[in-house]
Amino acid sequence: MFYFDINFDEPLFEFELDVFGQSFIFEFEFIELENFFVIHIFDAQQQALALGIRAHINWPLLKFKNICFMFITKNKLVAYETL
């Protein structure tokens, strides 16, 4: 299990994570009218895996192959392997 701290300082930002031998690009976009962030997730070749996911705590963002991503607090993202 991997834990990543996320700082929501900008209305649009991205970063790359290497998890269990896979690279992922996370793009966060603040929707000002509704006051929440959406997340776009891409693979290493910048192919979209998921677009426009609203950030919720304790709710899976994406399951890709055997890897699952989820926020466990407002600023902490976790990646874990599934069966």
HTML snippet that shows the backbone in 3Dmol.js (N, CA, C, O; Angstrom):
<script src="https://3Dmol.org/build/3Dmol-min.js"></script>
<div id="view" style="width:600px;height:400px;position:relative"></div>
<script>
const pdb = `
ATOM      1  N   MET A   1       0.851  -1.169   0.000  1.00  0.00           N
ATOM      2  CA  MET A   1       0.000   0.000   0.000  1.00  0.00           C
ATOM      3  C   MET A   1       0.898   1.233   0.000  1.00  0.00           C
ATOM      4  O   MET A   1       1.869   1.300   0.753  1.00  0.00           O
ATOM      5  N   PHE A   2       0.574   2.195  -0.836  1.00  0.00           N
ATOM      6  CA  PHE A   2       1.326   3.441  -0.925  1.00  0.00           C
ATOM      7  C   PHE A   2       0.427   4.601  -0.524  1.00  0.00           C
ATOM      8  O   PHE A   2      -0.756   4.625  -0.862  1.00  0.00           O
ATOM      9  N   TYR A   3       0.999   5.569   0.205  1.00  0.00           N
ATOM     10  CA  TYR A   3       0.276   6.767   0.612  1.00  0.00           C
ATOM     11  C   TYR A   3       0.946   7.981  -0.020  1.00  0.00           C
ATOM     12  O   TYR A   3       2.174   8.073  -0.049  1.00  0.00           O
ATOM     13  N   PHE A   4       0.139   8.914  -0.526  1.00  0.00           N
ATOM     14  CA  PHE A   4       0.648  10.114  -1.168  1.00  0.00           C
ATOM     15  C   PHE A   4      -0.083  11.322  -0.592  1.00  0.00           C
ATOM     16  O   PHE A   4      -1.312  11.345  -0.533  1.00  0.00           O
ATOM     17  N   ASP A   5       0.688  12.329  -0.167  1.00  0.00           N
ATOM     18  CA  ASP A   5       0.097  13.580   0.315  1.00  0.00           C
ATOM     19  C   ASP A   5      -0.166  14.493  -0.867  1.00  0.00           C
ATOM     20  O   ASP A   5       0.703  14.688  -1.717  1.00  0.00           O
ATOM     21  N   ILE A   6      -1.369  15.052  -0.918  1.00  0.00           N
ATOM     22  CA  ILE A   6      -1.781  15.937  -2.001  1.00  0.00           C
ATOM     23  C   ILE A   6      -2.081  17.307  -1.401  1.00  0.00           C
ATOM     24  O   ILE A   6      -2.831  17.410  -0.431  1.00  0.00           O
ATOM     25  N   ASN A   7      -1.497  18.361  -1.975  1.00  0.00           N
ATOM     26  CA  ASN A   7      -1.772  19.731  -1.540  1.00  0.00           C
ATOM     27  C   ASN A   7      -2.572  20.432  -2.628  1.00  0.00           C
ATOM     28  O   ASN A   7      -2.100  20.605  -3.752  1.00  0.00           O
ATOM     29  N   PHE A   8      -3.767  20.825  -2.284  1.00  0.00           N
ATOM     30  CA  PHE A   8      -4.668  21.479  -3.238  1.00  0.00           C
ATOM     31  C   PHE A   8      -4.457  22.986  -3.188  1.00  0.00           C
ATOM     32  O   PHE A   8      -5.319  23.724  -2.711  1.00  0.00           O
ATOM     33  N   ASP A   9      -3.301  23.443  -3.685  1.00  0.00           N
ATOM     34  CA  ASP A   9      -2.961  24.863  -3.639  1.00  0.00           C
ATOM     35  C   ASP A   9      -3.363  25.617  -4.905  1.00  0.00           C
ATOM     36  O   ASP A   9      -3.548  26.834  -4.872  1.00  0.00           O
ATOM     37  N   GLU A  10      -3.497  24.904  -6.005  1.00  0.00           N
ATOM     38  CA  GLU A  10      -3.784  25.525  -7.293  1.00  0.00           C
ATOM     39  C   GLU A  10      -5.107  24.991  -7.852  1.00  0.00           C
ATOM     40  O   GLU A  10      -5.494  23.867  -7.534  1.00  0.00           O
ATOM     41  N   PRO A  11      -5.805  25.776  -8.679  1.00  0.00           N
ATOM     42  CA  PRO A  11      -7.068  25.304  -9.257  1.00  0.00           C
ATOM     43  C   PRO A  11      -6.875  24.223 -10.325  1.00  0.00           C
ATOM     44  O   PRO A  11      -7.820  23.506 -10.654  1.00  0.00           O
ATOM     45  N   LEU A  12      -5.659  24.102 -10.868  1.00  0.00           N
ATOM     46  CA  LEU A  12      -5.363  23.072 -11.860  1.00  0.00           C
ATOM     47  C   LEU A  12      -3.907  22.653 -11.671  1.00  0.00           C
ATOM     48  O   LEU A  12      -3.002  23.479 -11.783  1.00  0.00           O
ATOM     49  N   PHE A  13      -3.683  21.381 -11.388  1.00  0.00           N
ATOM     50  CA  PHE A  13      -2.316  20.885 -11.242  1.00  0.00           C
ATOM     51  C   PHE A  13      -2.286  19.405 -11.566  1.00  0.00           C
ATOM     52  O   PHE A  13      -3.317  18.732 -11.563  1.00  0.00           O
ATOM     53  N   GLU A  14      -1.103  18.911 -11.843  1.00  0.00           N
ATOM     54  CA  GLU A  14      -0.943  17.494 -12.160  1.00  0.00           C
ATOM     55  C   GLU A  14       0.369  16.986 -11.588  1.00  0.00           C
ATOM     56  O   GLU A  14       1.278  17.758 -11.283  1.00  0.00           O
ATOM     57  N   PHE A  15       0.446  15.665 -11.450  1.00  0.00           N
ATOM     58  CA  PHE A  15       1.676  15.019 -11.012  1.00  0.00           C
ATOM     59  C   PHE A  15       1.654  13.582 -11.493  1.00  0.00           C
ATOM     60  O   PHE A  15       0.604  13.041 -11.840  1.00  0.00           O
ATOM     61  N   GLU A  16       2.831  12.973 -11.508  1.00  0.00           N
ATOM     62  CA  GLU A  16       2.961  11.587 -11.956  1.00  0.00           C
ATOM     63  C   GLU A  16       3.349  10.707 -10.778  1.00  0.00           C
ATOM     64  O   GLU A  16       4.180  11.090  -9.955  1.00  0.00           O
ATOM     65  N   LEU A  17       2.747   9.528 -10.702  1.00  0.00           N
ATOM     66  CA  LEU A  17       3.054   8.554  -9.661  1.00  0.00           C
ATOM     67  C   LEU A  17       3.474   7.241 -10.295  1.00  0.00           C
ATOM     68  O   LEU A  17       2.904   6.808 -11.297  1.00  0.00           O
ATOM     69  N   ASP A  18       4.474   6.617  -9.702  1.00  0.00           N
ATOM     70  CA  ASP A  18       4.859   5.260 -10.082  1.00  0.00           C
ATOM     71  C   ASP A  18       4.404   4.335  -8.967  1.00  0.00           C
ATOM     72  O   ASP A  18       4.859   4.446  -7.829  1.00  0.00           O
ATOM     73  N   VAL A  19       3.501   3.419  -9.305  1.00  0.00           N
ATOM     74  CA  VAL A  19       2.891   2.537  -8.318  1.00  0.00           C
ATOM     75  C   VAL A  19       2.921   1.108  -8.846  1.00  0.00           C
ATOM     76  O   VAL A  19       2.407   0.831  -9.929  1.00  0.00           O
ATOM     77  N   PHE A  20       3.521   0.204  -8.079  1.00  0.00           N
ATOM     78  CA  PHE A  20       3.557  -1.216  -8.430  1.00  0.00           C
ATOM     79  C   PHE A  20       4.005  -1.437  -9.880  1.00  0.00           C
ATOM     80  O   PHE A  20       3.446  -2.266 -10.596  1.00  0.00           O
ATOM     81  N   GLY A  21       5.018  -0.682 -10.293  1.00  0.00           N
ATOM     82  CA  GLY A  21       5.565  -0.857 -11.633  1.00  0.00           C
ATOM     83  C   GLY A  21       4.786  -0.181 -12.750  1.00  0.00           C
ATOM     84  O   GLY A  21       5.125  -0.353 -13.921  1.00  0.00           O
ATOM     85  N   GLN A  22       3.759   0.579 -12.422  1.00  0.00           N
ATOM     86  CA  GLN A  22       2.944   1.298 -13.413  1.00  0.00           C
ATOM     87  C   GLN A  22       3.067   2.801 -13.158  1.00  0.00           C
ATOM     88  O   GLN A  22       3.163   3.228 -12.008  1.00  0.00           O
ATOM     89  N   SER A  23       3.066   3.594 -14.214  1.00  0.00           N
ATOM     90  CA  SER A  23       3.085   5.050 -14.090  1.00  0.00           C
ATOM     91  C   SER A  23       1.697   5.606 -14.382  1.00  0.00           C
ATOM     92  O   SER A  23       1.027   5.179 -15.323  1.00  0.00           O
ATOM     93  N   PHE A  24       1.278   6.560 -13.567  1.00  0.00           N
ATOM     94  CA  PHE A  24      -0.017   7.209 -13.730  1.00  0.00           C
ATOM     95  C   PHE A  24       0.169   8.718 -13.620  1.00  0.00           C
ATOM     96  O   PHE A  24       0.990   9.198 -12.838  1.00  0.00           O
ATOM     97  N   ILE A  25      -0.594   9.448 -14.404  1.00  0.00           N
ATOM     98  CA  ILE A  25      -0.610  10.906 -14.333  1.00  0.00           C
ATOM     99  C   ILE A  25      -1.968  11.316 -13.775  1.00  0.00           C
ATOM    100  O   ILE A  25      -3.011  10.944 -14.312  1.00  0.00           O
ATOM    101  N   PHE A  26      -1.941  12.082 -12.701  1.00  0.00           N
ATOM    102  CA  PHE A  26      -3.161  12.584 -12.074  1.00  0.00           C
ATOM    103  C   PHE A  26      -3.258  14.077 -12.350  1.00  0.00           C
ATOM    104  O   PHE A  26      -2.316  14.827 -12.095  1.00  0.00           O
ATOM    105  N   GLU A  27      -4.386  14.498 -12.865  1.00  0.00           N
ATOM    106  CA  GLU A  27      -4.644  15.917 -13.103  1.00  0.00           C
ATOM    107  C   GLU A  27      -5.847  16.316 -12.252  1.00  0.00           C
ATOM    108  O   GLU A  27      -6.908  15.698 -12.332  1.00  0.00           O
ATOM    109  N   PHE A  28      -5.672  17.341 -11.448  1.00  0.00           N
ATOM    110  CA  PHE A  28      -6.734  17.832 -10.575  1.00  0.00           C
ATOM    111  C   PHE A  28      -7.228  19.164 -11.106  1.00  0.00           C
ATOM    112  O   PHE A  28      -6.435  20.045 -11.436  1.00  0.00           O
ATOM    113  N   GLU A  29      -8.530  19.303 -11.186  1.00  0.00           N
ATOM    114  CA  GLU A  29      -9.150  20.519 -11.715  1.00  0.00           C
ATOM    115  C   GLU A  29     -10.241  20.973 -10.754  1.00  0.00           C
ATOM    116  O   GLU A  29     -11.153  20.210 -10.436  1.00  0.00           O
ATOM    117  N   PHE A  30     -10.144  22.218 -10.293  1.00  0.00           N
ATOM    118  CA  PHE A  30     -11.137  22.758  -9.366  1.00  0.00           C
ATOM    119  C   PHE A  30     -12.314  23.324 -10.157  1.00  0.00           C
ATOM    120  O   PHE A  30     -12.129  24.146 -11.054  1.00  0.00           O
ATOM    121  N   ILE A  31     -13.515  22.883  -9.820  1.00  0.00           N
ATOM    122  CA  ILE A  31     -14.744  23.392 -10.432  1.00  0.00           C
ATOM    123  C   ILE A  31     -15.305  24.445  -9.478  1.00  0.00           C
ATOM    124  O   ILE A  31     -15.991  24.124  -8.507  1.00  0.00           O
ATOM    125  N   GLU A  32     -15.002  25.697  -9.773  1.00  0.00           N
ATOM    126  CA  GLU A  32     -15.316  26.793  -8.857  1.00  0.00           C
ATOM    127  C   GLU A  32     -16.816  26.955  -8.611  1.00  0.00           C
ATOM    128  O   GLU A  32     -17.232  27.209  -7.481  1.00  0.00           O
ATOM    129  N   LEU A  33     -17.614  26.814  -9.639  1.00  0.00           N
ATOM    130  CA  LEU A  33     -19.060  26.994  -9.510  1.00  0.00           C
ATOM    131  C   LEU A  33     -19.654  26.027  -8.486  1.00  0.00           C
ATOM    132  O   LEU A  33     -20.557  26.392  -7.734  1.00  0.00           O
ATOM    133  N   GLU A  34     -19.147  24.796  -8.460  1.00  0.00           N
ATOM    134  CA  GLU A  34     -19.668  23.766  -7.548  1.00  0.00           C
ATOM    135  C   GLU A  34     -18.799  23.569  -6.312  1.00  0.00           C
ATOM    136  O   GLU A  34     -19.206  22.879  -5.377  1.00  0.00           O
ATOM    137  N   ASN A  35     -17.601  24.168  -6.295  1.00  0.00           N
ATOM    138  CA  ASN A  35     -16.692  24.124  -5.153  1.00  0.00           C
ATOM    139  C   ASN A  35     -16.196  22.710  -4.847  1.00  0.00           C
ATOM    140  O   ASN A  35     -16.263  22.268  -3.700  1.00  0.00           O
ATOM    141  N   PHE A  36     -15.696  21.992  -5.870  1.00  0.00           N
ATOM    142  CA  PHE A  36     -15.083  20.687  -5.651  1.00  0.00           C
ATOM    143  C   PHE A  36     -14.052  20.425  -6.741  1.00  0.00           C
ATOM    144  O   PHE A  36     -14.018  21.100  -7.769  1.00  0.00           O
ATOM    145  N   PHE A  37     -13.211  19.424  -6.487  1.00  0.00           N
ATOM    146  CA  PHE A  37     -12.205  19.011  -7.455  1.00  0.00           C
ATOM    147  C   PHE A  37     -12.685  17.799  -8.227  1.00  0.00           C
ATOM    148  O   PHE A  37     -13.362  16.924  -7.686  1.00  0.00           O
ATOM    149  N   VAL A  38     -12.318  17.762  -9.518  1.00  0.00           N
ATOM    150  CA  VAL A  38     -12.463  16.546 -10.312  1.00  0.00           C
ATOM    151  C   VAL A  38     -11.060  16.081 -10.675  1.00  0.00           C
ATOM    152  O   VAL A  38     -10.118  16.872 -10.726  1.00  0.00           O
ATOM    153  N   ILE A  39     -10.943  14.789 -10.923  1.00  0.00           N
ATOM    154  CA  ILE A  39      -9.657  14.177 -11.200  1.00  0.00           C
ATOM    155  C   ILE A  39      -9.712  13.500 -12.561  1.00  0.00           C
ATOM    156  O   ILE A  39     -10.687  12.832 -12.907  1.00  0.00           O
ATOM    157  N   HIS A  40      -8.649  13.688 -13.317  1.00  0.00           N
ATOM    158  CA  HIS A  40      -8.466  13.006 -14.590  1.00  0.00           C
ATOM    159  C   HIS A  40      -7.234  12.128 -14.412  1.00  0.00           C
ATOM    160  O   HIS A  40      -6.204  12.606 -13.936  1.00  0.00           O
ATOM    161  N   ILE A  41      -7.320  10.849 -14.788  1.00  0.00           N
ATOM    162  CA  ILE A  41      -6.213   9.918 -14.601  1.00  0.00           C
ATOM    163  C   ILE A  41      -5.803   9.354 -15.960  1.00  0.00           C
ATOM    164  O   ILE A  41      -6.639   8.905 -16.744  1.00  0.00           O
ATOM    165  N   PHE A  42      -4.499   9.388 -16.217  1.00  0.00           N
ATOM    166  CA  PHE A  42      -3.936   8.929 -17.481  1.00  0.00           C
ATOM    167  C   PHE A  42      -2.845   7.899 -17.212  1.00  0.00           C
ATOM    168  O   PHE A  42      -2.257   7.875 -16.130  1.00  0.00           O
ATOM    169  N   ASP A  43      -2.579   7.053 -18.194  1.00  0.00           N
ATOM    170  CA  ASP A  43      -1.446   6.130 -18.073  1.00  0.00           C
ATOM    171  C   ASP A  43      -0.172   6.852 -18.519  1.00  0.00           C
ATOM    172  O   ASP A  43      -0.212   8.039 -18.840  1.00  0.00           O
ATOM    173  N   ALA A  44       0.949   6.142 -18.540  1.00  0.00           N
ATOM    174  CA  ALA A  44       2.234   6.752 -18.885  1.00  0.00           C
ATOM    175  C   ALA A  44       2.280   7.285 -20.311  1.00  0.00           C
ATOM    176  O   ALA A  44       3.048   8.201 -20.603  1.00  0.00           O
ATOM    177  N   GLN A  45       1.464   6.720 -21.207  1.00  0.00           N
ATOM    178  CA  GLN A  45       1.403   7.185 -22.598  1.00  0.00           C
ATOM    179  C   GLN A  45       0.361   8.284 -22.782  1.00  0.00           C
ATOM    180  O   GLN A  45       0.022   8.645 -23.909  1.00  0.00           O
ATOM    181  N   GLN A  46      -0.137   8.806 -21.684  1.00  0.00           N
ATOM    182  CA  GLN A  46      -1.141   9.879 -21.638  1.00  0.00           C
ATOM    183  C   GLN A  46      -2.465   9.475 -22.272  1.00  0.00           C
ATOM    184  O   GLN A  46      -3.185  10.314 -22.812  1.00  0.00           O
ATOM    185  N   GLN A  47      -2.782   8.186 -22.203  1.00  0.00           N
ATOM    186  CA  GLN A  47      -4.100   7.702 -22.613  1.00  0.00           C
ATOM    187  C   GLN A  47      -5.028   7.820 -21.412  1.00  0.00           C
ATOM    188  O   GLN A  47      -4.678   7.396 -20.311  1.00  0.00           O
ATOM    189  N   ALA A  48      -6.194   8.388 -21.615  1.00  0.00           N
ATOM    190  CA  ALA A  48      -7.129   8.596 -20.509  1.00  0.00           C
ATOM    191  C   ALA A  48      -7.622   7.261 -19.951  1.00  0.00           C
ATOM    192  O   ALA A  48      -8.083   6.397 -20.698  1.00  0.00           O
ATOM    193  N   LEU A  49      -7.521   7.104 -18.640  1.00  0.00           N
ATOM    194  CA  LEU A  49      -8.089   5.946 -17.956  1.00  0.00           C
ATOM    195  C   LEU A  49      -9.415   6.308 -17.308  1.00  0.00           C
ATOM    196  O   LEU A  49     -10.329   5.487 -17.247  1.00  0.00           O
ATOM    197  N   ALA A  50      -9.516   7.539 -16.824  1.00  0.00           N
ATOM    198  CA  ALA A  50     -10.753   8.039 -16.203  1.00  0.00           C
ATOM    199  C   ALA A  50     -10.723   9.561 -16.262  1.00  0.00           C
ATOM    200  O   ALA A  50      -9.693  10.178 -15.989  1.00  0.00           O
ATOM    201  N   LEU A  51     -11.849  10.161 -16.616  1.00  0.00           N
ATOM    202  CA  LEU A  51     -11.938  11.614 -16.734  1.00  0.00           C
ATOM    203  C   LEU A  51     -13.104  12.145 -15.911  1.00  0.00           C
ATOM    204  O   LEU A  51     -14.180  11.547 -15.887  1.00  0.00           O
ATOM    205  N   GLY A  52     -12.887  13.260 -15.244  1.00  0.00           N
ATOM    206  CA  GLY A  52     -13.961  13.960 -14.554  1.00  0.00           C
ATOM    207  C   GLY A  52     -14.505  13.261 -13.317  1.00  0.00           C
ATOM    208  O   GLY A  52     -15.693  13.377 -13.013  1.00  0.00           O
ATOM    209  N   ILE A  53     -13.657  12.542 -12.604  1.00  0.00           N
ATOM    210  CA  ILE A  53     -14.113  11.865 -11.386  1.00  0.00           C
ATOM    211  C   ILE A  53     -14.143  12.874 -10.238  1.00  0.00           C
ATOM    212  O   ILE A  53     -13.136  13.518  -9.944  1.00  0.00           O
ATOM    213  N   ARG A  54     -15.281  13.006  -9.604  1.00  0.00           N
ATOM    214  CA  ARG A  54     -15.375  13.905  -8.453  1.00  0.00           C
ATOM    215  C   ARG A  54     -14.642  13.279  -7.266  1.00  0.00           C
ATOM    216  O   ARG A  54     -14.841  12.105  -6.953  1.00  0.00           O
ATOM    217  N   ALA A  55     -13.801  14.066  -6.614  1.00  0.00           N
ATOM    218  CA  ALA A  55     -12.999  13.576  -5.487  1.00  0.00           C
ATOM    219  C   ALA A  55     -13.877  13.372  -4.255  1.00  0.00           C
ATOM    220  O   ALA A  55     -14.430  14.326  -3.708  1.00  0.00           O
ATOM    221  N   HIS A  56     -13.997  12.122  -3.829  1.00  0.00           N
ATOM    222  CA  HIS A  56     -14.735  11.756  -2.620  1.00  0.00           C
ATOM    223  C   HIS A  56     -13.800  11.011  -1.690  1.00  0.00           C
ATOM    224  O   HIS A  56     -12.929  10.268  -2.142  1.00  0.00           O
ATOM    225  N   ILE A  57     -13.975  11.205  -0.400  1.00  0.00           N
ATOM    226  CA  ILE A  57     -13.181  10.482   0.594  1.00  0.00           C
ATOM    227  C   ILE A  57     -13.777   9.089   0.792  1.00  0.00           C
ATOM    228  O   ILE A  57     -14.994   8.920   0.862  1.00  0.00           O
ATOM    229  N   ASN A  58     -12.887   8.094   0.880  1.00  0.00           N
ATOM    230  CA  ASN A  58     -13.253   6.688   1.101  1.00  0.00           C
ATOM    231  C   ASN A  58     -14.132   6.105   0.003  1.00  0.00           C
ATOM    232  O   ASN A  58     -15.006   5.277   0.260  1.00  0.00           O
ATOM    233  N   TRP A  59     -13.890   6.544  -1.207  1.00  0.00           N
ATOM    234  CA  TRP A  59     -14.609   6.006  -2.357  1.00  0.00           C
ATOM    235  C   TRP A  59     -13.577   5.781  -3.464  1.00  0.00           C
ATOM    236  O   TRP A  59     -12.836   6.708  -3.792  1.00  0.00           O
ATOM    237  N   PRO A  60     -13.505   4.590  -4.047  1.00  0.00           N
ATOM    238  CA  PRO A  60     -12.479   4.330  -5.070  1.00  0.00           C
ATOM    239  C   PRO A  60     -12.583   5.293  -6.253  1.00  0.00           C
ATOM    240  O   PRO A  60     -13.668   5.555  -6.772  1.00  0.00           O
ATOM    241  N   LEU A  61     -11.421   5.812  -6.666  1.00  0.00           N
ATOM    242  CA  LEU A  61     -11.356   6.690  -7.836  1.00  0.00           C
ATOM    243  C   LEU A  61     -11.232   5.879  -9.109  1.00  0.00           C
ATOM    244  O   LEU A  61     -11.873   6.174 -10.117  1.00  0.00           O
ATOM    245  N   LEU A  62     -10.392   4.844  -9.049  1.00  0.00           N
ATOM    246  CA  LEU A  62     -10.120   4.051 -10.234  1.00  0.00           C
ATOM    247  C   LEU A  62      -9.557   2.704  -9.809  1.00  0.00           C
ATOM    248  O   LEU A  62      -8.731   2.624  -8.900  1.00  0.00           O
ATOM    249  N   LYS A  63     -10.009   1.653 -10.471  1.00  0.00           N
ATOM    250  CA  LYS A  63      -9.371   0.346 -10.369  1.00  0.00           C
ATOM    251  C   LYS A  63      -8.845   0.035 -11.755  1.00  0.00           C
ATOM    252  O   LYS A  63      -9.613  -0.103 -12.707  1.00  0.00           O
ATOM    253  N   PHE A  64      -7.523  -0.075 -11.862  1.00  0.00           N
ATOM    254  CA  PHE A  64      -6.866  -0.342 -13.139  1.00  0.00           C
ATOM    255  C   PHE A  64      -6.035  -1.595 -12.966  1.00  0.00           C
ATOM    256  O   PHE A  64      -5.084  -1.620 -12.185  1.00  0.00           O
ATOM    257  N   LYS A  65      -6.404  -2.645 -13.706  1.00  0.00           N
ATOM    258  CA  LYS A  65      -5.787  -3.960 -13.557  1.00  0.00           C
ATOM    259  C   LYS A  65      -5.915  -4.378 -12.105  1.00  0.00           C
ATOM    260  O   LYS A  65      -7.030  -4.625 -11.645  1.00  0.00           O
ATOM    261  N   ASN A  66      -4.816  -4.469 -11.362  1.00  0.00           N
ATOM    262  CA  ASN A  66      -4.903  -4.886  -9.962  1.00  0.00           C
ATOM    263  C   ASN A  66      -4.562  -3.752  -8.995  1.00  0.00           C
ATOM    264  O   ASN A  66      -4.212  -4.007  -7.843  1.00  0.00           O
ATOM    265  N   ILE A  67      -4.662  -2.500  -9.455  1.00  0.00           N
ATOM    266  CA  ILE A  67      -4.332  -1.341  -8.627  1.00  0.00           C
ATOM    267  C   ILE A  67      -5.581  -0.502  -8.424  1.00  0.00           C
ATOM    268  O   ILE A  67      -6.318  -0.222  -9.369  1.00  0.00           O
ATOM    269  N   CYS A  68      -5.807  -0.104  -7.181  1.00  0.00           N
ATOM    270  CA  CYS A  68      -6.952   0.745  -6.854  1.00  0.00           C
ATOM    271  C   CYS A  68      -6.444   2.017  -6.182  1.00  0.00           C
ATOM    272  O   CYS A  68      -5.518   1.970  -5.373  1.00  0.00           O
ATOM    273  N   PHE A  69      -7.055   3.160  -6.522  1.00  0.00           N
ATOM    274  CA  PHE A  69      -6.720   4.450  -5.929  1.00  0.00           C
ATOM    275  C   PHE A  69      -7.922   4.970  -5.164  1.00  0.00           C
ATOM    276  O   PHE A  69      -9.062   4.827  -5.606  1.00  0.00           O
ATOM    277  N   MET A  70      -7.657   5.585  -3.996  1.00  0.00           N
ATOM    278  CA  MET A  70      -8.754   6.112  -3.183  1.00  0.00           C
ATOM    279  C   MET A  70      -8.201   7.196  -2.258  1.00  0.00           C
ATOM    280  O   MET A  70      -7.077   7.082  -1.768  1.00  0.00           O
ATOM    281  N   PHE A  71      -8.990   8.249  -2.018  1.00  0.00           N
ATOM    282  CA  PHE A  71      -8.656   9.233  -0.997  1.00  0.00           C
ATOM    283  C   PHE A  71      -9.121   8.692   0.348  1.00  0.00           C
ATOM    284  O   PHE A  71     -10.261   8.248   0.484  1.00  0.00           O
ATOM    285  N   ILE A  72      -8.223   8.730   1.354  1.00  0.00           N
ATOM    286  CA  ILE A  72      -8.625   8.301   2.696  1.00  0.00           C
ATOM    287  C   ILE A  72      -8.824   9.493   3.630  1.00  0.00           C
ATOM    288  O   ILE A  72      -9.473   9.369   4.669  1.00  0.00           O
ATOM    289  N   THR A  73      -8.277  10.623   3.270  1.00  0.00           N
ATOM    290  CA  THR A  73      -8.570  11.903   3.923  1.00  0.00           C
ATOM    291  C   THR A  73      -8.594  12.939   2.810  1.00  0.00           C
ATOM    292  O   THR A  73      -8.352  12.620   1.646  1.00  0.00           O
ATOM    293  N   LYS A  74      -8.884  14.168   3.172  1.00  0.00           N
ATOM    294  CA  LYS A  74      -8.963  15.224   2.158  1.00  0.00           C
ATOM    295  C   LYS A  74      -7.663  15.368   1.373  1.00  0.00           C
ATOM    296  O   LYS A  74      -7.701  15.670   0.180  1.00  0.00           O
ATOM    297  N   ASN A  75      -6.523  15.159   2.009  1.00  0.00           N
ATOM    298  CA  ASN A  75      -5.242  15.398   1.358  1.00  0.00           C
ATOM    299  C   ASN A  75      -4.367  14.153   1.251  1.00  0.00           C
ATOM    300  O   ASN A  75      -3.164  14.285   1.023  1.00  0.00           O
ATOM    301  N   LYS A  76      -4.919  12.956   1.405  1.00  0.00           N
ATOM    302  CA  LYS A  76      -4.104  11.754   1.336  1.00  0.00           C
ATOM    303  C   LYS A  76      -4.716  10.751   0.372  1.00  0.00           C
ATOM    304  O   LYS A  76      -5.844  10.291   0.551  1.00  0.00           O
ATOM    305  N   LEU A  77      -3.941  10.428  -0.653  1.00  0.00           N
ATOM    306  CA  LEU A  77      -4.329   9.456  -1.663  1.00  0.00           C
ATOM    307  C   LEU A  77      -3.620   8.152  -1.353  1.00  0.00           C
ATOM    308  O   LEU A  77      -2.437   8.157  -1.013  1.00  0.00           O
ATOM    309  N   VAL A  78      -4.322   7.041  -1.464  1.00  0.00           N
ATOM    310  CA  VAL A  78      -3.729   5.728  -1.234  1.00  0.00           C
ATOM    311  C   VAL A  78      -3.861   4.895  -2.505  1.00  0.00           C
ATOM    312  O   VAL A  78      -4.862   4.978  -3.218  1.00  0.00           O
ATOM    313  N   ALA A  79      -2.840   4.096  -2.775  1.00  0.00           N
ATOM    314  CA  ALA A  79      -2.866   3.133  -3.874  1.00  0.00           C
ATOM    315  C   ALA A  79      -2.621   1.762  -3.265  1.00  0.00           C
ATOM    316  O   ALA A  79      -1.691   1.591  -2.476  1.00  0.00           O
ATOM    317  N   TYR A  80      -3.443   0.787  -3.623  1.00  0.00           N
ATOM    318  CA  TYR A  80      -3.286  -0.556  -3.077  1.00  0.00           C
ATOM    319  C   TYR A  80      -3.597  -1.585  -4.146  1.00  0.00           C
ATOM    320  O   TYR A  80      -4.326  -1.323  -5.103  1.00  0.00           O
ATOM    321  N   GLU A  81      -3.016  -2.777  -3.954  1.00  0.00           N
ATOM    322  CA  GLU A  81      -3.236  -3.876  -4.887  1.00  0.00           C
ATOM    323  C   GLU A  81      -4.506  -4.623  -4.503  1.00  0.00           C
ATOM    324  O   GLU A  81      -4.831  -4.774  -3.325  1.00  0.00           O
ATOM    325  N   THR A  82      -5.211  -5.085  -5.524  1.00  0.00           N
ATOM    326  CA  THR A  82      -6.410  -5.876  -5.315  1.00  0.00           C
ATOM    327  C   THR A  82      -6.180  -7.252  -5.925  1.00  0.00           C
ATOM    328  O   THR A  82      -5.235  -7.463  -6.685  1.00  0.00           O
ATOM    329  N   LEU A  83      -7.051  -8.173  -5.581  1.00  0.00           N
ATOM    330  CA  LEU A  83      -6.940  -9.523  -6.138  1.00  0.00           C
ATOM    331  C   LEU A  83      -7.588  -9.616  -7.494  1.00  0.00           C
ATOM    332  O   LEU A  83      -7.586 -10.683  -8.108  1.00  0.00           O
TER     333      LEU A  83
END
`;
const viewer = $3Dmol.createViewer("view");
viewer.addModel(pdb, "pdb");
viewer.setStyle({}, {cartoon: {color: "spectrum"}});
viewer.zoomTo();
viewer.render();
</script>
